[in-house]
């Protein structure tokens, strides 16, 4: 594989892509919340928090805090 930016090998590229995938959804919601708009943003935020809470309870059990 060719060198792409600071990524020298596929392992580093894979790690970077995984980190970006984990953080992109929350970053998008935070950035969108700076703008006034319809209730669609609140619905999106509510759905995101519901999905994250379900994921947390699945992998961490009842000790995962509701947020």
C-alpha positions as CSV (number, residue, x, y, z in Angstrom):
1,X,0.0,0.0,0.0
2,X,1.2,3.5,-0.8
3,X,2.0,6.0,1.9
4,X,-1.0,8.3,2.6
5,X,-0.2,11.3,4.7
6,X,1.3,10.4,8.1
7,X,0.2,6.8,7.8
8,X,3.1,4.6,7.1
9,X,1.3,1.3,7.2
10,X,-2.2,-0.2,7.1
11,X,-2.3,-0.9,10.9
12,X,-2.0,2.9,11.6
13,X,-4.5,3.7,8.9
14,X,-7.0,1.2,10.2
15,X,-6.6,2.5,13.8
16,X,-7.2,6.1,12.6
17,X,-10.3,5.1,10.6
18,X,-11.7,3.2,13.6
19,X,-11.2,6.2,15.9
20,X,-12.8,8.6,13.4
21,X,-15.8,6.2,13.0
22,X,-16.3,6.1,16.8
23,X,-16.2,9.9,17.2
24,X,-17.9,11.2,14.0
25,X,-21.5,10.8,15.1
26,X,-21.2,12.7,18.4
27,X,-19.1,15.4,16.7
28,X,-21.8,15.9,14.1
29,X,-24.5,16.3,16.7
30,X,-22.5,18.8,18.7
31,X,-21.8,20.9,15.6
32,X,-25.4,20.8,14.4
33,X,-26.7,21.9,17.8
34,X,-25.0,25.3,17.3
35,X,-27.7,26.1,14.7
36,X,-31.3,26.8,15.3
37,X,-33.6,24.5,13.4
38,X,-36.6,22.3,13.5
39,X,-37.3,19.5,16.0
40,X,-35.5,17.1,13.7
41,X,-32.2,17.9,15.5
42,X,-33.8,17.0,18.9
43,X,-35.1,13.8,17.5
44,X,-31.7,12.9,16.1
45,X,-30.0,13.7,19.4
46,X,-32.6,11.6,21.3
47,X,-32.1,8.7,19.0
48,X,-28.3,8.9,19.3
49,X,-28.5,8.9,23.1
50,X,-30.9,6.0,23.1
51,X,-28.7,3.9,20.8
52,X,-25.6,4.8,22.9
53,X,-27.3,3.9,26.1
54,X,-28.4,0.5,24.7
55,X,-24.9,-0.1,23.4
56,X,-23.4,0.8,26.8
57,X,-25.8,-1.5,28.7
58,X,-25.1,-4.3,26.3
59,X,-21.3,-4.2,26.8
60,X,-21.0,-2.7,30.3
61,X,-24.2,-4.0,32.0
62,X,-26.3,-2.1,34.5
63,X,-23.3,-0.1,35.7
64,X,-23.4,2.0,32.5
65,X,-24.9,5.4,33.4
66,X,-27.9,6.7,31.7
67,X,-27.3,10.0,30.0
